[in-house]
Every structure is written in structure tokens, then in C-alpha cells.
């Protein structure tokens, strides 16, 4: 079971999530704003954080930026706002999922399970590898081992989920990848996957790749393909 930090200025939201989480056997700690969450994370260990955006003292976006300076703990962001800008902002600073209020507590628990199962798979996959791929005459270099991407000799910073998505697409290059396949293999979702989350990450990834963005091809009605011929 997991140690969960719930951060929301609405007590009723915290209590609702706590009720379902403790029913599933998880241990829950509450914080009413981003500053309290930072203090908790610096003094305690948590498996996952649930973070609201609009809070007093320190909002969710600012709190997530601070968290990413010292921790890679998975973060699910809650918000009453469903605008694409907010989602992109959240994913760019390194959150793992974005859930819009009102939400289903049961679905939130499923999302927590999916994220944590994916994290455990990464921990097990610790076999030393020296895997570097160079494309476009060295213009695009991907170091899988160090999780580094170079574009025209300059290192490009990506969020953890961007790296996961990009590396997966490269390893499956020139293959049509359906939205369901990408959500299942990269996010760990199954029946409750949201393809808007995928589309938002693709948009962010294309922005990070600059003039190599065209390597990611949209397959209408299907999904995406990383297209590169040696």
C-alpha cells in the first residue's frame, strides 16, 4: 500500500479522498496548501502526492516546481479548470497526471494504482545499459542510459513523462502506435485512459524537439508514429 500526501485547501475534498484511500489500505497525510506540502515532503517520505492548483500561500503549480527541485515523487494535480494551457503547464513542470474536478474518487484510486505500478516497473528495470541512438546525421542524439536528449549538440530538458513517451516512440519507431497502446504502455492506464492527456504530451514533446518535431507523425483516427528512416 502507498503513503499518500493529499494537498487541497478544501477540507471536504481532502476528507473524501482520505476516505477512499484508507478504504484501499493506504496511509494518508493532509496538507491545506502548497507550503505545508513542501514541509511535509522535506521531512517525510511519500509514494505519491495529490495536489490542488488553487490554494492560499503557495499554489499547486509553484509547489510542484519546488518539489521537482529535490524529489521525483509522482504527482497527480487536481483542478476545477480544464483548459489545455493549465494541463500543458502542469505536465511541463513534471506532474504525472491531471484530474479535473469534480472527479470520481474510485477513478482517482485507479489512477494512483496505475502510476505506482508503472513506477515499480521502472525500479525493476535497473540492468546497466549503454544505449545511445544518433539520428539525422548526429543532429538528434538520445542517451537512454542517462536520460538525455541532444538537439544539434545542445541538451534539451524534458519532463519525466516526456522522456518516457519519447523513448518509447523511438524504440518503436516506424510503427503505428494507437492511443490506447501508448496510454497503456507509457502511462499504465487501461479502460480509464484519457487520450487528451496523450495529445497534450505530444504537443509538448514536439515543442521540445524543435525542427525535428516532424519525426512524430499523427495518424488520423489511430494515434502516432515516430517516423525515421536510417
TIVEXMAR-652602 format. One line per 10 residues: their letters; for each residue x, y, z of N, C-alpha, C, O. Coordinates in nm, 3 decimals, padded with zeros to 5 digits. Example, Ala and Ser with C-alpha at 12.3 -4.5 7.8 and 13.67 -1.06 7.14 Angstrom:
residues 2
as> 01.319:-00.569:00.780:01.230:-00.450:00.780:01.320:-00.330:00.780:01.424:-00.332:00.846; 01.285:-00.225:00.708:01.367:-00.106:00.714:01.290:00.003:00.787:01.341:00.114:00.804
This chain:
residues 230
xxxxxxxxxx> 00.084:-00.120:00.000:00.000:00.000:00.000:00.087:00.125:00.000:00.208:00.117:00.025; 00.029:00.239:-00.027:00.107:00.360:-00.050:00.087:00.465:00.058:-00.016:00.471:00.124; 00.191:00.549:00.074:00.182:00.666:00.160:00.148:00.785:00.072:00.226:00.824:-00.015; 00.032:00.842:00.093:-00.021:00.947:00.006:-00.027:01.080:00.080:-00.072:01.087:00.194; 00.019:01.186:00.014:00.006:01.321:00.066:-00.102:01.393:-00.014:-00.086:01.415:-00.134; -00.211:01.429:00.052:-00.321:01.500:-00.013:-00.310:01.648:00.020:-00.311:01.686:00.137; -00.301:01.732:-00.083:-00.285:01.875:-00.064:-00.399:01.949:-00.132:-00.406:01.955:-00.255; -00.487:02.006:-00.052:-00.603:02.080:-00.104:-00.654:02.172:00.006:-00.660:02.132:00.123; -00.691:02.294:-00.029:-00.740:02.386:00.073:-00.886:02.359:00.110:-00.937:02.416:00.207; -00.953:02.272:00.036:-01.090:02.235:00.069:-01.089:02.109:00.155:-01.051:02.001:00.109
xxxxxxxxxx> -01.130:02.124:00.280:-01.127:02.012:00.373:-01.215:01.896:00.327:-01.178:01.780:00.345; -01.330:01.926:00.266:-01.420:01.821:00.222:-01.355:01.734:00.113:-01.376:01.613:00.108; -01.276:01.798:00.026:-01.205:01.722:-00.079:-01.103:01.630:-00.014:-01.093:01.512:-00.050; -01.028:01.684:00.081:-00.927:01.601:00.148:-00.992:01.482:00.219:-00.942:01.370:00.211; -01.102:01.508:00.287:-01.170:01.401:00.361:-01.226:01.294:00.266:-01.222:01.175:00.296; -01.277:01.339:00.151:-01.333:01.244:00.053:-01.224:01.152:00.000:-01.242:01.030:-00.006; -01.112:01.211:-00.038:-01.002:01.130:-00.091:-00.947:01.038:00.017:-00.917:00.921:-00.008; -00.933:01.092:00.139:-00.883:01.011:00.251:-00.971:00.888:00.274:-00.921:00.778:00.296; -01.103:00.909:00.269:-01.197:00.800:00.293:-01.173:00.685:00.197:-01.165:00.569:00.238; -01.162:00.716:00.068:-01.143:00.612:-00.032:-01.002:00.551:-00.024:-00.985:00.431:-00.040
xxxxxxxxxx> -00.902:00.637:00.002:-00.764:00.589:00.008:-00.744:00.495:00.126:-00.682:00.389:00.113; -00.796:00.532:00.241:-00.781:00.446:00.359:-00.861:00.318:00.345:-00.821:00.214:00.397; -00.974:00.324:00.274:-01.050:00.203:00.247:-00.968:00.104:00.164:-00.979:-00.017:00.180; -00.883:00.160:00.075:-00.796:00.075:-00.007:-00.672:00.029:00.069:-00.592:-00.050:00.018; -00.656:00.079:00.193:-00.543:00.036:00.274:-00.424:00.129:00.273:-00.319:00.097:00.329; -00.438:00.247:00.209:-00.328:00.341:00.201:-00.318:00.426:00.328:-00.415:00.441:00.402; -00.199:00.482:00.352:-00.177:00.575:00.462:-00.183:00.717:00.408:-00.120:00.747:00.306; -00.257:00.804:00.474:-00.282:00.938:00.421:-00.235:01.047:00.518:-00.257:01.039:00.638; -00.169:01.148:00.461:-00.133:01.270:00.533:-00.196:01.387:00.457:-00.199:01.386:00.334; -00.245:01.486:00.530:-00.312:01.600:00.466:-00.230:01.728:00.480:-00.159:01.748:00.578
xxxxxxxxxx> -00.242:01.814:00.378:-00.184:01.949:00.381:-00.287:02.043:00.318:-00.352:02.007:00.220; -00.303:02.161:00.374:-00.407:02.254:00.327:-00.356:02.356:00.227:-00.435:02.434:00.174; -00.225:02.357:00.199:-00.169:02.447:00.098:-00.033:02.397:00.052:00.022:02.302:00.109; 00.020:02.460:-00.050:00.146:02.415:-00.107:00.263:02.425:-00.012:00.354:02.341:-00.017; 00.264:02.526:00.074:00.374:02.541:00.169:00.377:02.427:00.269:00.483:02.372:00.300; 00.259:02.390:00.318:00.252:02.277:00.410:00.298:02.148:00.342:00.363:02.064:00.404; 00.264:02.134:00.215:00.305:02.015:00.140:00.456:02.007:00.128:00.514:01.900:00.145; 00.521:02.120:00.100:00.667:02.122:00.089:00.733:02.082:00.220:00.829:02.005:00.221; 00.681:02.134:00.329:00.736:02.100:00.461:00.722:01.950:00.487:00.814:01.885:00.536; 00.604:01.896:00.455:00.581:01.752:00.474:00.679:01.669:00.391:00.736:01.572:00.440
xxxxxxxxxx> 00.698:01.709:00.266:00.784:01.632:00.175:00.932:01.640:00.213:01.008:01.547:00.187; 00.972:01.750:00.272:01.112:01.764:00.312:01.143:01.689:00.441:01.259:01.661:00.472; 01.037:01.655:00.516:01.057:01.589:00.644:01.007:01.445:00.647:01.033:01.372:00.743; 00.937:01.404:00.542:00.880:01.270:00.539:00.889:01.211:00.398:00.908:01.283:00.299; 00.875:01.081:00.392:00.878:01.011:00.263:00.736:00.973:00.222:00.660:00.918:00.301; 00.701:01.004:00.095:00.569:00.969:00.042:00.586:00.898:-00.091:00.683:00.919:-00.163; 00.488:00.813:-00.123:00.491:00.741:-00.250:00.430:00.824:-00.363:00.472:00.812:-00.478; 00.331:00.907:-00.329:00.263:00.986:-00.432:00.197:01.108:-00.366:00.158:01.104:-00.249; 00.185:01.216:-00.445:00.125:01.340:-00.396:00.004:01.375:-00.481:00.011:01.369:-00.604; -00.105:01.412:-00.417:-00.223:01.465:-00.486:-00.228:01.614:-00.455:-00.237:01.652:-00.338
xxxxxxxxxx> -00.222:01.698:-00.558:-00.202:01.841:-00.537:-00.307:01.925:-00.611:-00.322:01.914:-00.733; -00.380:02.009:-00.537:-00.472:02.104:-00.598:-00.393:02.221:-00.655:-00.280:02.245:-00.613; -00.452:02.293:-00.750:-00.383:02.409:-00.808:-00.409:02.536:-00.727:-00.316:02.599:-00.678; -00.536:02.572:-00.714:-00.572:02.698:-00.650:-00.573:02.683:-00.498:-00.668:02.629:-00.441; -00.466:02.732:-00.433:-00.455:02.724:-00.288:-00.390:02.851:-00.235:-00.316:02.918:-00.307; -00.416:02.886:-00.109:-00.351:03.003:-00.049:-00.204:02.976:-00.018:-00.160:02.861:-00.015; -00.129:03.082:00.006:00.012:03.080:00.044:00.103:03.034:-00.069:00.195:03.106:-00.108; 00.078:02.915:-00.122:00.159:02.866:-00.234:00.070:02.778:-00.320:00.021:02.675:-00.274; 00.048:02.818:-00.446:-00.042:02.743:-00.534:00.023:02.613:-00.579:00.143:02.590:-00.559; -00.057:02.528:-00.640:-00.010:02.397:-00.680:00.102:02.398:-00.782:00.196:02.319:-00.771
xxxxxxxxxx> 00.094:02.486:-00.881:00.200:02.493:-00.982:00.333:02.530:-00.918:00.436:02.467:-00.944; 00.331:02.633:-00.833:00.454:02.678:-00.767:00.509:02.569:-00.675:00.630:02.548:-00.668; 00.419:02.501:-00.604:00.462:02.394:-00.515:00.528:02.280:-00.593:00.629:02.225:-00.551; 00.469:02.245:-00.708:00.526:02.138:-00.791:00.665:02.175:-00.842:00.754:02.090:-00.845; 00.683:02.300:-00.881:00.816:02.343:-00.926:00.919:02.327:-00.815:01.031:02.282:-00.840; 00.882:02.363:-00.693:00.973:02.349:-00.580:00.999:02.202:-00.548:01.111:02.165:-00.517; 00.895:02.120:-00.557:00.911:01.977:-00.528:01.009:01.913:-00.625:01.091:01.831:-00.586; 00.999:01.951:-00.752:01.085:01.890:-00.853:01.232:01.929:-00.838:01.318:01.871:-00.904; 01.260:02.026:-00.753:01.399:02.063:-00.727:01.469:01.962:-00.638:01.592:01.955:-00.636; 01.390:01.882:-00.563:01.453:01.787:-00.472:01.388:01.649:-00.471:01.436:01.559:-00.402
xxxxxxxxxx> 01.279:01.630:-00.548:01.212:01.500:-00.544:01.146:01.466:-00.677:01.095:01.554:-00.747; 01.148:01.337:-00.710:01.078:01.287:-00.829:00.951:01.212:-00.791:00.901:01.130:-00.868; 00.899:01.238:-00.671:00.777:01.171:-00.627:00.665:01.194:-00.727:00.648:01.308:-00.772; 00.589:01.092:-00.764:00.477:01.111:-00.858:00.376:01.211:-00.803:00.345:01.212:-00.684; 00.324:01.297:-00.893:00.228:01.400:-00.855:00.105:01.392:-00.944:00.116:01.394:-01.067; -00.012:01.385:-00.882:-00.139:01.399:-00.955:-00.195:01.536:-00.921:-00.214:01.568:-00.804; -00.221:01.616:-01.022:-00.273:01.751:-00.999:-00.424:01.752:-01.014:-00.480:01.697:-01.109; -00.491:01.818:-00.918:-00.636:01.836:-00.921:-00.669:01.980:-00.958:-00.600:02.073:-00.915; -00.773:01.998:-01.038:-00.811:02.134:-01.074:-00.955:02.139:-01.121:-01.005:02.045:-01.182; -01.020:02.252:-01.092:-01.154:02.275:-01.144:-01.145:02.330:-01.285:-01.246:02.344:-01.354
xxxxxxxxxx> -01.023:02.362:-01.327:-01.001:02.420:-01.460:-00.952:02.313:-01.556:-00.856:02.241:-01.527; -01.018:02.303:-01.672:-00.980:02.201:-01.768:-00.915:02.255:-01.893:-00.904:02.184:-01.993; -00.871:02.383:-01.888:-00.810:02.443:-02.006:-00.679:02.373:-02.042:-00.603:02.330:-01.955; -00.653:02.363:-02.170:-00.532:02.297:-02.217:-00.407:02.366:-02.164:-00.308:02.300:-02.133; -00.411:02.499:-02.153:-00.294:02.572:-02.105:-00.253:02.522:-01.967:-00.135:02.500:-01.941; -00.350:02.503:-01.878:-00.319:02.456:-01.744:-00.260:02.316:-01.745:-00.166:02.287:-01.671; -00.314:02.229:-01.831:-00.260:02.093:-01.841:-00.116:02.095:-01.892:-00.029:02.027:-01.838; -00.092:02.174:-01.996:00.043:02.182:-02.052:00.140:02.235:-01.947:00.251:02.183:-01.932; 00.098:02.339:-01.876:00.182:02.395:-01.771:00.217:02.291:-01.668:00.332:02.279:-01.625; 00.117:02.214:-01.627:00.141:02.110:-01.528:00.235:02.002:-01.577:00.329:01.964:-01.506
xxxxxxxxxx> 00.213:01.953:-01.697:00.298:01.846:-01.750:00.440:01.896:-01.777:00.535:01.820:-01.762; 00.454:02.021:-01.815:00.587:02.075:-01.841:00.671:02.085:-01.713:00.793:02.075:-01.719; 00.606:02.105:-01.599:00.683:02.112:-01.474:00.699:01.976:-01.409:00.760:01.964:-01.302; 00.645:01.872:-01.473:00.676:01.737:-01.428:00.571:01.661:-01.351:00.604:01.565:-01.281; 00.443:01.702:-01.361:00.339:01.622:-01.295:00.316:01.494:-01.375:00.355:01.484:-01.491; 00.251:01.397:-01.312:00.228:01.268:-01.377:00.087:01.252:-01.430:00.064:01.174:-01.522; -00.007:01.327:-01.374:-00.145:01.316:-01.419:-00.220:01.443:-01.381:-00.179:01.516:-01.290; -00.330:01.468:-01.451:-00.410:01.589:-01.430:-00.555:01.547:-01.425:-00.610:01.496:-01.523; -00.618:01.569:-01.311:-00.756:01.526:-01.290:-00.844:01.648:-01.267:-00.813:01.733:-01.184; -00.954:01.656:-01.342:-01.043:01.772:-01.335:-01.155:01.748:-01.234:-01.219:01.643:-01.234
xxxxxxxxxx> -01.179:01.847:-01.150:-01.291:01.844:-01.055:-01.420:01.879:-01.129:-01.416:01.960:-01.222; -01.534:01.822:-01.091:-01.548:01.712:-00.995:-01.497:01.582:-01.054:-01.503:01.561:-01.175; -01.448:01.495:-00.970:-01.389:01.370:-01.016:-01.447:01.252:-00.941:-01.510:01.268:-00.836; -01.425:01.135:-00.995:-01.468:01.012:-00.930:-01.356:00.965:-00.837:-01.246:00.937:-00.885; -01.380:00.956:-00.707:-01.276:00.907:-00.615:-01.226:00.768:-00.652:-01.107:00.737:-00.638; -01.317:00.684:-00.701:-01.277:00.549:-00.741:-01.180:00.556:-00.858:-01.080:00.484:-00.861; -01.209:00.643:-00.956:-01.117:00.657:-01.069:-00.983:00.713:-01.023:-00.878:00.672:-01.073; -00.985:00.806:-00.929:-00.860:00.861:-00.875:-00.775:00.751:-00.815:-00.653:00.749:-00.833; -00.838:00.658:-00.742:-00.765:00.545:-00.684:-00.703:00.458:-00.794:-00.591:00.409:-00.780; -00.776:00.439:-00.903:-00.724:00.361:-01.015:-00.605:00.430:-01.080:-00.508:00.365:-01.120
xxxxxxxxxx> -00.613:00.561:-01.090:-00.501:00.636:-01.147:-00.378:00.626:-01.057:-00.265:00.614:-01.107; -00.399:00.631:-00.927:-00.287:00.615:-00.834:-00.223:00.478:-00.853:-00.101:00.467:-00.861; -00.305:00.374:-00.861:-00.252:00.238:-00.883:-00.173:00.229:-01.013:-00.066:00.169:-01.016; -00.225:00.290:-01.119:-00.158:00.283:-01.249:-00.022:00.351:-01.244:00.076:00.298:-01.295; -00.017:00.468:-01.182:00.110:00.542:-01.173:00.212:00.466:-01.088:00.329:00.457:-01.125; 00.168:00.411:-00.976:00.260:00.342:-00.888:00.309:00.210:-00.948:00.425:00.172:-00.928; 00.223:00.139:-01.020:00.266:00.016:-01.087:00.373:00.047:-01.191:00.470:-00.026:-01.207; 00.351:00.159:-01.262:00.449:00.199:-01.363:00.583:00.234:-01.298:00.689:00.202:-01.352; 00.577:00.300:-01.184:00.699:00.339:-01.112:00.776:00.215:-01.066:00.899:00.214:-01.069; 00.705:00.112:-01.023:00.770:-00.010:-00.978:00.839:-00.084:-01.092:00.945:-00.143:-01.074
xxxxxxxxxx> 00.777:-00.079:-01.210:00.838:-00.141:-01.328:00.970:-00.073:-01.360:01.068:-00.140:-01.394; 00.974:00.059:-01.349:01.097:00.134:-01.376:01.207:00.097:-01.277:01.323:00.084:-01.314; 01.168:00.079:-01.149:01.266:00.045:-01.047:01.328:-00.092:-01.074:01.447:-00.112:-01.051; 01.247:-00.186:-01.123:01.297:-00.321:-01.152:01.388:-00.322:-01.274:01.479:-00.405:-01.284; 01.362:-00.231:-01.366:01.440:-00.229:-01.490:01.569:-00.152:-01.468:01.590:-00.043:-01.523; 01.658:-00.211:-01.385:01.780:-00.141:-01.348:01.905:-00.207:-01.407:02.015:-00.186:-01.358; 01.887:-00.288:-01.512:02.000:-00.352:-01.577:02.088:-00.248:-01.645:02.040:-00.171:-01.728; 02.218:-00.244:-01.610:02.306:-00.143:-01.671:02.309:-00.156:-01.823:02.328:-00.265:-01.877; 02.291:-00.045:-01.889:02.293:-00.043:-02.034:02.370:00.080:-02.081:02.374:00.182:-02.013; 02.430:00.068:-02.196:02.498:00.183:-02.254:02.434:00.206:-02.389:02.490:00.170:-02.492
xxxxxxxxxx> 02.317:00.266:-02.387:02.235:00.274:-02.506:02.222:00.418:-02.553:02.157:00.501:-02.488; 02.284:00.447:-02.668:02.278:00.581:-02.726:02.239:00.567:-02.873:02.296:00.487:-02.946; 02.141:00.645:-02.915:02.095:00.643:-03.054:02.118:00.780:-03.116:02.083:00.882:-03.058; 02.178:00.780:-03.235:02.204:00.905:-03.306:02.126:00.904:-03.438:02.130:00.807:-03.513; 02.055:01.014:-03.465:01.975:01.026:-03.586:02.001:01.159:-03.654:02.062:01.250:-03.597; 01.954:01.169:-03.778:01.965:01.293:-03.855:02.109:01.343:-03.859:02.137:01.460:-03.832; 02.202:01.251:-03.894:02.344:01.284:-03.904:02.398:01.345:-03.775:02.479:01.438:-03.777; 02.352:01.292:-03.663:02.401:01.339:-03.534:02.327:01.461:-03.480:02.361:01.511:-03.372; 02.228:01.509:-03.553:02.155:01.627:-03.507:02.064:01.597:-03.390:02.036:01.684:-03.307; 02.017:01.472:-03.384:01.930:01.430:-03.274:01.995:01.307:-03.209:02.005:01.201:-03.270
xxxxxxxxxx> 02.038:01.324:-03.085:02.105:01.216:-03.013:02.028:01.187:-02.885:01.995:01.277:-02.808; 01.999:01.059:-02.864:01.922:01.017:-02.748:02.006:00.920:-02.666:02.044:00.813:-02.713; 02.034:00.959:-02.542:02.107:00.874:-02.449:02.006:00.813:-02.353:01.964:00.876:-02.257; 01.968:00.688:-02.381:01.867:00.621:-02.298:01.918:00.598:-02.156:01.842:00.610:-02.060; 02.046:00.566:-02.144:02.103:00.534:-02.013:02.099:00.654:-01.920:02.057:00.643:-01.805; 02.144:00.768:-01.969:02.149:00.890:-01.887:02.021:00.971:-01.893:02.007:01.070:-01.821; 01.926:00.929:-01.979:01.800:01.003:-01.999:01.830:01.147:-02.039:01.787:01.243:-01.975; 01.906:01.158:-02.149:01.944:01.290:-02.201:01.916:01.293:-02.351:01.941:01.196:-02.421; 01.864:01.405:-02.399:01.840:01.426:-02.541:01.918:01.549:-02.586:01.910:01.654:-02.523; 01.992:01.534:-02.696:02.067:01.645:-02.753:02.009:01.681:-02.890:01.987:01.593:-02.972
xxxxxxxxxx> 01.984:01.808:-02.913:01.938:01.856:-03.042:02.042:01.953:-03.096:02.065:02.060:-03.038; 02.104:01.914:-03.208:02.210:01.994:-03.269:02.318:02.028:-03.167:02.367:02.141:-03.161; 02.353:01.929:-03.086:02.462:01.946:-02.990:02.423:02.011:-02.859:02.505:02.019:-02.768; 02.300:02.056:-02.847:02.256:02.123:-02.724:02.160:02.034:-02.648:02.066:01.978:-02.706; 02.183:02.021:-02.519:02.097:01.937:-02.436:01.958:01.999:-02.422:01.945:02.119:-02.396; 01.855:01.916:-02.440:01.717:01.962:-02.429:01.654:01.905:-02.303:01.656:01.784:-02.281; 01.598:01.993:-02.220:01.535:01.949:-02.096:01.391:01.905:-02.123:01.315:01.973:-02.192; 01.354:01.791:-02.068:01.218:01.739:-02.081:01.167:01.697:-01.945:01.245:01.671:-01.853; 01.035:01.689:-01.932:00.976:01.638:-01.809:00.992:01.487:-01.807:01.014:01.426:-01.911; 00.981:01.423:-01.689:00.995:01.278:-01.682:00.903:01.203:-01.778:00.944:01.106:-01.841
xxxxxxxxxx> 00.778:01.248:-01.790:00.685:01.178:-01.878:00.717:01.201:-02.024:00.693:01.113:-02.107; 00.773:01.319:-02.058:00.818:01.343:-02.196:00.926:01.241:-02.233:00.921:01.181:-02.341; 01.023:01.223:-02.143:01.128:01.125:-02.170:01.068:00.986:-02.191:01.104:00.916:-02.286; 00.978:00.946:-02.104:00.917:00.814:-02.115:00.848:00.796:-02.250:00.865:00.695:-02.317; 00.769:00.897:-02.289:00.695:00.890:-02.415:00.791:00.890:-02.534:00.775:00.809:-02.626; 00.888:00.979:-02.533:00.982:00.990:-02.645:01.065:00.863:-02.661:01.081:00.814:-02.772; 01.117:00.811:-02.551:01.199:00.690:-02.558:01.117:00.571:-02.609:01.166:00.490:-02.687; 00.993:00.562:-02.563:00.907:00.453:-02.608:00.882:00.462:-02.758:00.886:00.361:-02.829; 00.856:00.583:-02.807:00.829:00.600:-02.950:00.951:00.570:-03.035:00.939:00.513:-03.143; 01.069:00.608:-02.985:01.191:00.578:-03.060:01.216:00.428:-03.065:01.253:00.373:-03.169
xxxxxxxxxx> 01.196:00.362:-02.953:01.218:00.217:-02.950:01.117:00.144:-03.039:01.140:00.029:-03.078; 01.007:00.210:-03.072:00.906:00.152:-03.160:00.891:00.236:-03.287:00.780:00.252:-03.339; 01.002:00.288:-03.335:00.998:00.379:-03.450:00.944:00.309:-03.574:00.963:00.189:-03.594; 00.877:00.388:-03.657:00.817:00.343:-03.783:00.703:00.243:-03.763:00.663:00.173:-03.855; 00.651:00.239:-03.640:00.535:00.155:-03.609:00.418:00.244:-03.571:00.434:00.337:-03.492; 00.301:00.216:-03.627:00.181:00.292:-03.590:00.141:00.252:-03.448:00.114:00.135:-03.420; 00.138:00.352:-03.360:00.105:00.328:-03.220:-00.030:00.390:-03.188:-00.048:00.512:-03.200; -00.124:00.308:-03.149:-00.257:00.360:-03.119:-00.253:00.439:-02.988:-00.162:00.422:-02.907; -00.354:00.524:-02.968:-00.362:00.600:-02.844:-00.373:00.505:-02.724:-00.308:00.526:-02.621; -00.454:00.401:-02.738:-00.470:00.305:-02.628:-00.338:00.236:-02.594:-00.307:00.214:-02.477
xxxxxxxxxx> -00.261:00.203:-02.697:-00.132:00.136:-02.676:-00.036:00.228:-02.602:00.033:00.186:-02.510; -00.031:00.354:-02.644:00.059:00.450:-02.580:00.019:00.476:-02.435:00.104:00.479:-02.346; -00.110:00.494:-02.412:-00.157:00.518:-02.275:-00.130:00.397:-02.186:-00.091:00.411:-02.070; -00.151:00.278:-02.241:-00.131:00.157:-02.164:00.016:00.134:-02.130:00.050:00.101:-02.016; 00.105:00.152:-02.229:00.246:00.119:-02.210:00.327:00.231:-02.145:00.423:00.204:-02.074; 00.289:00.356:-02.168:00.366:00.469:-02.114:00.308:00.517:-01.981:00.382:00.546:-01.887; 00.175:00.524:-01.974:00.111:00.572:-01.852:00.066:00.459:-01.759:00.055:00.477:-01.638; 00.040:00.343:-01.818:-00.009:00.234:-01.738:-00.160:00.233:-01.725:-00.216:00.156:-01.646; -00.228:00.320:-01.803:-00.374:00.324:-01.797:-00.433:00.205:-01.872:-00.367:00.143:-01.956; -00.557:00.174:-01.841:-00.629:00.080:-01.924:-00.761:00.142:-01.964:-00.763:00.234:-02.046
xxxxxxxxxx> -00.872:00.096:-01.910:-01.002:00.140:-01.959:-01.034:00.285:-01.927:-01.124:00.343:-01.988; -00.962:00.347:-01.832:-00.996:00.484:-01.797:-00.896:00.585:-01.853:-00.895:00.700:-01.810; -00.812:00.543:-01.947:-00.717:00.634:-02.007:-00.783:00.749:-02.081:-00.890:00.732:-02.140; -00.719:00.865:-02.078:-00.772:00.986:-02.141:-00.677:01.026:-02.254:-00.565:01.068:-02.227; -00.722:01.014:-02.380:-00.631:01.042:-02.490:-00.598:01.190:-02.502:-00.505:01.226:-02.575; -00.671:01.278:-02.432:-00.636:01.419:-02.433:-00.505:01.441:-02.358:-00.428:01.531:-02.393; -00.480:01.361:-02.258:-00.352:01.366:-02.188:-00.239:01.332:-02.284:-00.135:01.398:-02.284; -00.258:01.230:-02.365:-00.158:01.192:-02.464:-00.136:01.304:-02.566:-00.022:01.340:-02.594; -00.244:01.359:-02.620:-00.231:01.465:-02.720:-00.158:01.586:-02.665:-00.079:01.648:-02.736; -00.183:01.619:-02.539:-00.114:01.731:-02.477:00.035:01.704:-02.465:00.116:01.793:-02.490
xxxxxxxxxx> 00.071:01.582:-02.427:00.213:01.548:-02.417:00.281:01.545:-02.553:00.397:01.584:-02.564; 00.211:01.501:-02.654:00.267:01.503:-02.790:00.297:01.646:-02.832:00.401:01.674:-02.892; 00.207:01.737:-02.800:00.227:01.879:-02.833:00.351:01.934:-02.761:00.432:02.006:-02.821; 00.365:01.901:-02.634:00.481:01.945:-02.557:00.610:01.884:-02.614:00.711:01.952:-02.627; 00.604:01.755:-02.646:00.722:01.685:-02.699:00.765:01.745:-02.832:00.884:01.764:-02.856; 00.670:01.773:-02.919:00.704:01.835:-03.047:00.771:01.970:-03.027:00.865:02.006:-03.099; 00.723:02.045:-02.930:00.784:02.175:-02.900:00.928:02.156:-02.854:01.016:02.233:-02.892; 00.953:02.055:-02.772:01.088:02.028:-02.722:01.182:01.986:-02.834:01.301:02.015:-02.830; 01.128:01.916:-02.934:01.212:01.865:-03.043:01.245:01.969:-03.149:01.329:01.944:-03.236; 01.181:02.085:-03.144:01.211:02.192:-03.239:01.190:02.149:-03.383:01.083:02.099:-03.418
xxxxxxxxxx> 01.293:02.168:-03.468:01.276:02.137:-03.610:01.276:01.987:-03.639:01.263:01.947:-03.755; 01.290:01.904:-03.536:01.276:01.760:-03.554:01.136:01.712:-03.514:01.110:01.592:-03.508; 01.047:01.806:-03.487:00.911:01.773:-03.445:00.837:01.690:-03.550:00.749:01.611:-03.516; 00.873:01.709:-03.678:00.804:01.637:-03.785:00.831:01.487:-03.782:00.764:01.411:-03.853; 00.929:01.443:-03.701:00.953:01.299:-03.689:00.834:01.230:-03.624:00.813:01.110:-03.644; 00.755:01.305:-03.546:00.636:01.250:-03.483:00.517:01.278:-03.574:00.475:01.392:-03.590; 00.465:01.173:-03.634:00.359:01.184:-03.734:00.225:01.146:-03.671:00.214:01.044:-03.603; 00.124:01.229:-03.696:-00.011:01.199:-03.649:-00.080:01.106:-03.749:-00.083:01.134:-03.869; -00.135:00.997:-03.700:-00.211:00.904:-03.783:-00.357:00.924:-03.747:-00.403:00.876:-03.643; -00.428:00.992:-03.832:-00.565:01.031:-03.802:-00.653:00.910:-03.768:-00.657:00.811:-03.841
xxxxxxxxxx> -00.722:00.921:-03.656:-00.812:00.814:-03.614:-00.743:00.695:-03.550:-00.809:00.600:-03.508; -00.610:00.699:-03.543:-00.535:00.586:-03.487:-00.449:00.629:-03.369:-00.470:00.585:-03.256; -00.352:00.716:-03.397:-00.258:00.757:-03.294:-00.139:00.830:-03.354:-00.156:00.930:-03.425; -00.018:00.780:-03.324:00.103:00.849:-03.369:00.210:00.748:-03.411:00.203:00.629:-03.378; 00.309:00.799:-03.486:00.422:00.716:-03.526:00.548:00.803:-03.524:00.547:00.916:-03.573; 00.656:00.749:-03.467:00.786:00.816:-03.477:00.850:00.765:-03.606:00.890:00.649:-03.614; 00.858:00.852:-03.704:00.899:00.811:-03.839:01.041:00.858:-03.867:01.070:00.977:-03.876; 01.131:00.759:-03.882:01.269:00.790:-03.914:01.329:00.674:-03.991:01.327:00.560:-03.944; 01.381:00.702:-04.106:01.447:00.601:-04.189:01.598:00.621:-04.182:01.648:00.732:-04.198; 01.668:00.511:-04.157:01.814:00.518:-04.149:01.874:00.560:-04.283:01.996:00.570:-04.295
